[in-house]
Amino acid sequence: MRLRVEFTTEPFDLDEAPAHAVVAREVIQSAELDAVDVGPFGNTAEGGADAVLTAVDALLRRSLAAGATRVSLQVNVLGEDEK
């Protein structure tokens, strides 16, 4: 099964990326995922279910520890033709 996760961390800071956002990006970019797209207002990653779920666990734990007060995420199951 393939999954896509979309997430944001808060609070926002438009002048400089907060520590929790930097940590979240580092977690996702270092995970064994097939596709990663990071941006200032949202991030997306895709991969196998185990890899995505492991990355989400680390993302939540590490970004909350780094000061995130809210993490919004959505996980979708991808069809065979979605890559």
N, C-alpha and C positions, 0 to 999 in steps of 0.2 A: 504494500500500500504506500502511495506517495501522499505527502501532506504539504500544504502551503501555510505558513504562519505569517501574519501581519501584526506588527506591534508598535506601540509608542510608549515612552516613559515620560513621566511628569515629576516635578514642575518643569515647564519650558523656560528657556533663557535664550532669547534671540541674539544676544551679543556674543555668547560663548557657550559651547556645548558643556552641559553640566557633567559631573563625574559619572552619574548613573547612566547617562546616555552614551558616554564613551565606553563604559564597561559593557553595556548591552551590545553595542556594535562589535566590540572585541570578541565577545562570546560568540556571536553569530558568524563573524568573519573567520574565526578559527575553528568552527565546527565543520564536520565532514558533510557539508550540504552541497547540493548540485547547483543551486542558483541563489545568489544573495544580492539584494538591492537595498542600500541604505540611503536615507535622505533626512533632511532636517525635520520633517513632520510625520514620517512614517517609514517603516522598514519592512521588507518582505524577504522570506527565505523559503526554499523548497528542497525537499529531499525525501529519503525513505522515512517511514514512520519512526523507527527507533532513533535515527539521527536527529530528526526534528524534535521529538519529545525529550530527548536528552538535552538538546540545546535550549529548549524552553525551560526546563527545570533549572539549568545553570543560569539562564537569563534572569529568571525571577529571583533566585537566591542572591545572585551577585548584584543586580541593579538595586534591589531593595536594601541590601547591605551598604551600597554606595550612596544612599540618600533618596532614592525614588519614593515618592509618596503615592504614586499610582502607576500601574502598568496595565495598559489596555491591549488585549490581544484577541485575535481571531484565528482559528485553525480550521482549514478546509481540507476535505479529502478530494484529491485530484482524480479525474477520470483517466483512463488509459491514454486518451488522445491529448491530454493537457501536459505539456512539458515546457 
